[in-house]
Amino acid sequence: MTQFHGRPPPAERRIFCNRTLNLRGVRAIGYDMDYTLIHYHVDEWERAAFEQARNKLSEDGWPVGDLAFDPLAFTLGLTFDLDLGNLVKATRFGYVMRSQHGDHKLNFDEQRRAYFGTVIDLSEDRFEFMNTLFELSRAALWTQLVSLHDRSPLPGVASYAQLYRAIDEALTAAHTEGSLKAAIVADPERFVDHDPGIVDTLQDQRLAGKELLLITNSEWSYTRKMMSWSFDRYMPDGETWRDLFDVVIVAAAKPRFFSESGPIYRVVDTERGLLEPHLGRLDRGEIYHGGNALMLEDSLGHDPAQHLYVGDHLFGDVHVTKDLLRWRTCLIARELEAEVEAAAGFAENERELESMMAEKIGLERQHSRLRMARRRRVVDTLPHDRVDSDITDLAEKIEAIDGRIAPLAKAATEQGNPTWGPLMRAGADKSLFARQVEKYADAYTSRVSNFADETPYAYLRAARGSLPHDTNES
């Protein structure tokens, strides 16, 4: 008899819930492909995208030959400031914690002058958010080109906003003109990061009666080759990746797929990718090009809340899906694994830091109360030099403990990335990225195969939220 255990998976492979998610009630699960079902070696993919875009800009006469891509220089969740030409990291409330202009990291005074009274509001045209790993090449181009433009204005660029748009056009061309994806298809081993457990995970979901959907912005030719190469090796004999999905939708044009009524075509020749217009409901087992989510809902016949969509793009996959359709959502963020592992490795230091902070708070409370007592003249019965001595002594103790706290606090803010720190935190607060995840993703995890540990019958509960007054500290 097979033995099962109830031990939880490693912390870095858990599914984290913002809102309780009953997988038993989910009837259809939709998946994005790139960086969701198929993970890539980020440094290779983004370097290739960076180089393609750099070549495009060079053809336009820009002096970009010396630009280089550093995969460790940036992280998700940063914000482009199109007015000032900066890259910033903000708290969940939009207050800037770290910032960089070109290659120059702003110091405290420079940052205060630039952002005093400014709140990062992602609804403003001034700000663009790094939603996905595809943005790392954009950040590398942005910071280096800002420095170039400051030294000598680039051709046709009169503002940082224009510079951002030029970078966007170059990257869009790299992704859509075919040369980048052709390079990936030609050498998938270089680019793809395999996850052997993903096929078993999807098969379990099918066995549990879930309908599985592939909804990707990639074209059919790329989807077919990459899914075959990544999945078929793990499929049972005689089956292919197509046997995992009830409906496949390519060229979905998300986020418009979730918000507009685009035309739809059926792929009638899977080898050549020939299309024909399609009317009416979608048939299971078919491949479609374009379309929209409401058409899919109508064809499957499930309540919106019985759909779960899983993707890596915080806006295109999660925000719009939750906001407009009320589908359940799960964000895939592979970098969570390194962040959770780093936090676990820092745990002992974190406890020491918390202990010293508690000690500092106690000293500061004594110091401030004694100063107030002196101001109120309630200690006139004591010699003034005695009170002044006590105040001085406390100030020295606070200064000393600050010296012990500083290196640990610095190390805490550098977890994950020495420049930008942890993905989900900004200083002692949640990051703006964490706030977006909290608001729009019912759940988040590092990879699709993490669902295997929970099974399709799991009842995933959100952690009890904490409030400042929940603490027992006096």
C-alpha positions in Angstrom: 0.0 0.0 0.0 1.3 3.4 -0.9 2.3 5.5 2.1 1.4 9.2 2.1 2.7 11.8 4.5 1.4 15.2 5.5 4.7 16.9 5.7 4.7 20.4 4.1 7.0 21.0 1.1 10.2 23.1 1.5 9.4 26.7 2.3 10.6 27.9 -1.1 8.3 25.5 -2.9 5.1 26.4 -1.0 2.0 28.1 -2.4 1.3 31.3 -0.5 -2.2 32.6 -0.3 -3.6 36.2 0.0 -7.1 34.8 -0.2 -8.4 31.4 0.6 -8.4 29.2 -2.5 -10.5 26.0 -2.6 -9.0 24.0 -5.5 -11.9 21.6 -5.3 -14.2 24.3 -6.6 -12.0 25.1 -9.6 -13.3 23.6 -12.8 -10.9 25.1 -15.3 -7.2 26.2 -15.0 -5.7 28.4 -17.6 -1.9 28.7 -18.0 0.4 31.2 -19.6 3.5 29.6 -21.3 6.6 31.7 -21.1 8.1 31.9 -17.6 5.0 30.0 -16.3 4.8 26.5 -17.9 8.2 27.0 -19.5 10.9 28.6 -17.5 14.0 30.1 -19.1 17.5 30.8 -18.0 16.9 34.4 -17.3 20.5 35.6 -18.0 20.5 33.9 -21.4 17.0 35.0 -22.5 17.3 38.6 -21.4 20.8 38.9 -22.7 19.6 37.8 -26.1 16.7 40.3 -26.0 19.1 43.0 -24.8 21.5 42.3 -27.7 18.7 42.2 -30.3 17.3 45.5 -29.1 20.8 47.0 -28.9 21.4 46.0 -32.6 18.1 47.7 -33.6 19.1 50.9 -31.8 22.5 50.8 -33.5 20.9 50.5 -36.9 19.1 53.8 -36.0 22.4 55.5 -35.5 22.7 55.3 -31.7 26.2 54.8 -30.1 25.3 51.7 -28.2 28.2 49.4 -29.1 29.6 49.4 -25.5 26.3 48.7 -23.7 26.4 45.4 -21.7 23.8 43.3 -20.0 24.3 42.4 -16.3 21.5 39.9 -15.1 22.3 40.6 -11.5 21.9 44.4 -11.6 18.1 44.5 -11.4 15.1 42.7 -10.0 11.4 42.7 -10.5 9.1 45.3 -9.0 11.1 48.4 -9.8 9.5 51.5 -11.4 10.7 53.6 -14.3 10.3 57.3 -13.7 9.8 58.8 -17.2 10.0 62.4 -16.0 13.3 62.2 -14.2 14.9 59.3 -16.0 15.3 57.3 -12.8 14.7 53.7 -11.8 13.2 53.5 -8.3 12.1 51.0 -5.7 9.0 52.0 -3.6 7.1 50.8 -0.6 3.5 49.6 -0.8 2.5 53.2 -0.1 4.5 54.5 -3.1 7.3 56.1 -1.1 10.7 55.8 -2.8 13.3 53.9 -0.8 16.0 53.5 -3.4 16.7 55.2 -6.7 19.2 55.3 -9.5 19.7 57.8 -12.3 21.5 56.2 -15.2 24.5 54.4 -13.7 24.5 56.7 -10.6 22.8 55.5 -7.4 21.2 58.5 -5.7 22.3 59.2 -2.2 19.9 60.1 0.6 20.0 63.9 0.0 19.6 63.5 -3.8 16.7 61.1 -3.4 15.0 63.4 -0.9 15.2 66.3 -3.2 13.9 64.3 -6.2 11.0 62.6 -4.4 10.0 64.8 -1.5 6.2 64.9 -1.6 6.1 62.4 -4.5 4.1 59.1 -4.3 4.6 56.5 -6.9 1.2 56.0 -8.5 1.2 53.4 -11.2 -2.0 54.8 -12.7 0.0 57.9 -13.8 1.6 58.0 -17.2 4.8 59.2 -15.6 5.5 55.7 -14.1 6.0 52.3 -15.8 6.3 49.2 -13.6 8.6 46.2 -14.0 5.9 43.4 -14.0 7.9 40.5 -15.3 11.4 39.1 -15.9 11.1 40.3 -19.5 11.7 43.8 -18.1 15.3 43.1 -17.0 16.7 43.8 -20.4 14.6 47.0 -20.5 16.1 48.2 -17.2 19.7 47.4 -18.4 19.1 49.5 -21.6 17.3 52.3 -19.7 20.0 53.0 -17.1 22.8 52.9 -19.6 21.0 55.0 -22.2 20.0 57.6 -19.7 23.7 58.1 -18.9 24.5 58.3 -22.6 21.7 60.8 -23.2 22.8 63.0 -20.3 26.3 63.2 -21.8 25.1 63.8 -25.4 21.5 63.8 -26.5 20.6 60.7 -28.5 19.1 61.1 -32.0 15.5 62.1 -31.9 15.2 62.0 -28.1 14.0 65.2 -26.4 12.9 63.6 -23.1 13.3 60.6 -20.9 9.8 59.5 -21.9 10.8 59.5 -25.5 13.9 57.5 -24.6 11.7 54.9 -22.8 9.4 54.6 -25.9 12.4 54.1 -28.2 13.6 51.3 -25.9 10.1 49.8 -25.9 10.0 49.8 -29.7 13.4 48.1 -29.9 12.4 45.4 -27.4 9.0 44.9 -29.0 10.8 44.4 -32.4 13.2 41.9 -30.8 10.2 39.9 -29.5 7.9 40.1 -32.5 10.1 40.1 -35.6 11.1 36.5 -35.0 14.9 36.6 -34.7 15.0 36.2 -30.9 12.5 33.3 -30.8 14.2 31.8 -33.8 17.5 31.7 -31.8 15.7 30.1 -28.9 14.0 27.4 -31.0 17.4 26.7 -32.7 19.1 26.1 -29.3 16.5 25.5 -26.6 18.9 23.7 -24.3 20.7 27.0 -23.9 17.6 28.9 -22.9 15.1 26.5 -21.2 15.3 25.6 -17.5 13.6 22.2 -17.2 11.1 21.3 -14.5 10.5 17.5 -14.7 7.6 17.6 -12.2 5.3 19.8 -14.3 3.8 17.1 -16.5 2.8 15.0 -13.5 1.3 18.1 -11.9 -0.9 18.8 -14.9 -1.9 15.1 -15.3 -3.0 15.1 -11.7 -5.2 18.1 -12.3 -6.8 16.4 -15.3 -7.3 13.2 -13.3 -9.1 15.3 -10.7 -11.5 16.6 -13.4 -10.0 20.0 -14.1 -10.1 21.3 -17.7 -6.7 22.7 -18.6 -6.2 25.7 -20.9 -3.1 27.1 -22.5 -3.5 30.8 -23.2 -0.3 32.4 -24.5 0.7 35.5 -26.5 3.2 33.5 -28.4 2.4 32.4 -32.0 1.5 28.9 -32.8 4.8 28.0 -34.5 6.9 29.0 -31.5 4.4 27.5 -29.0 4.3 24.1 -30.8 8.1 23.8 -31.0 8.8 24.9 -27.4 6.0 22.9 -25.8 7.0 19.8 -27.7 10.6 20.2 -26.8 9.9 21.0 -23.1 7.0 18.6 -22.4 7.0 15.6 -24.7 10.1 14.0 -23.1 8.1 13.6 -19.9 4.8 12.4 -21.5 3.7 8.8 -21.4 4.4 6.8 -24.6 2.2 7.7 -27.4 1.1 11.0 -25.9 2.2 14.6 -26.5 1.8 17.9 -24.7 -1.4 18.4 -26.7 -3.1 15.6 -24.6 -2.7 17.8 -21.5 -4.9 20.7 -22.7 -8.6 20.9 -23.5 -8.2 24.2 -25.3 -5.1 25.9 -26.7 -5.2 29.6 -27.5 -2.1 31.2 -29.1 -1.5 34.9 -30.1 -4.0 35.8 -27.3 -2.8 39.4 -27.1 -3.2 39.6 -23.4 -4.2 41.7 -21.6 -6.7 42.6 -24.3 -7.8 38.9 -24.3 -9.3 39.5 -20.9 -10.8 42.9 -21.6 -11.9 43.1 -25.2 -13.7 41.1 -27.9 -11.1 40.3 -30.4 -11.6 38.1 -33.5 -10.8 34.4 -33.3 -9.4 31.9 -35.8 -8.9 28.1 -35.7 -5.6 26.6 -36.5 -6.5 24.1 -39.3 -3.0 23.0 -40.3 -0.8 22.5 -37.3 2.4 22.0 -39.4 2.0 25.1 -41.5 -0.1 27.1 -39.0 -2.9 27.8 -41.5 -5.9 29.7 -40.0 -9.6 29.9 -40.8 -12.2 32.3 -39.2 -14.1 30.7 -36.4 -17.7 31.4 -35.3 -19.6 30.0 -32.3 -18.3 28.2 -29.3 -14.8 26.8 -28.9 -14.4 23.0 -29.3 -12.4 21.0 -26.9 -9.2 19.6 -28.4 -8.8 22.4 -30.8 -6.2 25.2 -31.2 -7.3 28.8 -31.6 -5.6 32.0 -32.6 -6.8 35.2 -30.7 -10.3 35.4 -29.3 -11.3 36.6 -25.9 -12.0 35.3 -22.4 -15.8 35.8 -22.4 -16.0 33.5 -25.5 -13.9 31.0 -23.6 -16.1 31.3 -20.5 -19.3 30.8 -22.6 -17.8 27.7 -24.3 -16.7 26.0 -21.1 -19.9 26.8 -19.2 -18.3 27.4 -15.8 -18.9 30.2 -13.4 -16.2 32.9 -13.5 -15.1 32.0 -9.9 -14.5 28.4 -11.1 -11.7 29.6 -13.4 -8.1 29.9 -12.1 -5.5 31.6 -14.3 -1.8 31.1 -13.6 0.8 33.4 -15.1 3.9 35.4 -14.5 2.9 38.8 -15.6 1.5 40.8 -12.7 -0.6 43.1 -14.9 -1.3 41.1 -18.1 -2.0 37.8 -16.4 -3.1 38.6 -12.9 -4.3 42.2 -12.5 -6.7 42.3 -15.5 -8.0 38.8 -14.9 -8.9 39.5 -11.3 -10.1 43.0 -11.9 -12.4 42.4 -14.9 -13.4 38.8 -15.0 -13.3 37.9 -11.3 -11.4 34.7 -12.1 -9.2 33.3 -9.4 -5.5 34.1 -10.0 -2.1 32.7 -9.2 1.2 34.6 -9.9 4.3 32.6 -10.8 7.5 34.3 -9.6 10.5 31.9 -9.8 12.8 34.3 -7.9 10.7 33.6 -4.8 12.8 30.5 -4.2 16.0 32.4 -3.8 14.3 35.0 -1.7 12.7 32.5 0.7 16.0 30.6 1.0 17.9 33.8 1.7 15.4 34.8 4.4 15.8 31.3 6.0 19.6 31.7 5.9 19.3 35.1 7.6 16.8 34.0 10.2 19.3 33.9 13.1 20.6 37.4 12.2 16.9 38.5 11.9 16.2 37.4 15.5 19.3 39.1 16.7 18.3 42.3 14.8 14.8 42.2 16.3 16.2 41.7 19.8 18.5 44.7 19.4 15.7 46.8 18.0 13.6 46.0 21.0 16.4 47.0 23.3 16.9 50.3 21.3 13.2 51.1 21.5 13.3 50.7 25.3 16.3 53.0 25.6 14.7 55.6 23.3 11.6 55.5 25.4 13.6 56.1 28.6 15.5 58.9 26.9 12.5 60.7 25.6 10.6 60.4 28.9 13.5 61.8 30.9 13.9 64.7 28.5 10.2 65.4 28.8 10.3 65.2 32.6 13.2 67.7 32.6 11.2 70.0 30.4 8.2 69.7 32.7 10.4 70.5 35.7 9.2 67.4 37.6 12.7 66.4 38.5 13.7 69.6 40.2 14.2 67.7 43.3 17.2 65.9 41.6 20.4 67.7 40.8 20.3 69.0 37.2 23.7 67.6 36.5 22.4 64.1 37.5 19.5 64.4 35.0 21.8 65.7 32.3 24.2 62.8 33.0 21.4 60.2 32.7 20.2 61.7 29.4 23.8 61.7 28.0 24.3 58.1 29.2 21.2 56.9 27.4 22.1 58.8 24.3 25.5 57.1 24.2 23.9 53.7 24.7 21.5 54.4 21.8 24.4 55.4 19.6 26.3 52.3 20.6 23.4 49.9 19.8 22.9 51.8 16.5 26.4 50.8 15.6 25.6 47.2 16.3 22.3 47.3 14.4 23.6 49.1 11.3 25.5 46.2 9.6 22.7 43.7 10.2 20.1 46.1 9.0 22.2 46.8 5.9 22.5 43.0 5.3 18.8 42.6 5.7 18.0 45.2 3.0 20.5 43.5 0.6 18.9 40.1 0.6 18.3 38.9 -2.9 20.0 41.8 -4.7 22.7 44.0 -3.2 21.4 47.1 -4.9 17.6 46.7 -4.7 17.1 44.2 -1.9 14.3 41.7 -1.5 11.6 41.5 -4.1 8.7 41.6 -1.6 10.2 44.2 0.9 11.3 47.8 0.8 13.2 48.5 4.0 11.0 47.5 6.9 7.8 47.7 4.8 6.3 45.7 2.0 7.4 46.7 -1.5 5.1 48.1 -4.1 5.4 44.8 -5.9 4.2 42.9 -2.8 1.3 45.3 -2.6 0.3 44.5 -6.2 0.6 40.8 -5.6 -1.4 41.1 -2.4 -4.2 43.0 -4.2 -4.6 41.0 -7.4 -3.1 37.5 -6.9 -5.2 35.1 -4.8 -2.1 32.9 -4.5 1.5 33.1 -5.6 4.3 30.6 -5.9 7.6 30.0 -7.6 6.6 27.3 -10.2 3.6 25.4 -11.5 4.8 22.1 -10.2 4.4 23.3 -6.6 0.7 22.5 -7.0 1.7 18.8 -7.0 2.4 18.9 -3.2 -1.0 20.4 -2.5 -3.0 18.2 -5.0 -6.1 19.4 -7.0 -8.2 18.8 -3.9 -6.5 21.1 -1.5 -8.1 23.9 0.4 -5.4 26.6 0.5 -5.9 29.0 3.4 -4.7 32.5 3.6 -2.5 33.4 6.5 -4.1 35.4 9.2 -3.3 39.0 8.5 -1.3 40.9 11.1 -1.9 44.5 12.3 0.3 46.8 14.2 -1.8 46.4 17.3 -1.5 42.6 17.2 1.9 42.8 18.9 2.2 42.0 22.6 5.1 44.3 23.1 4.5 47.1 25.6 
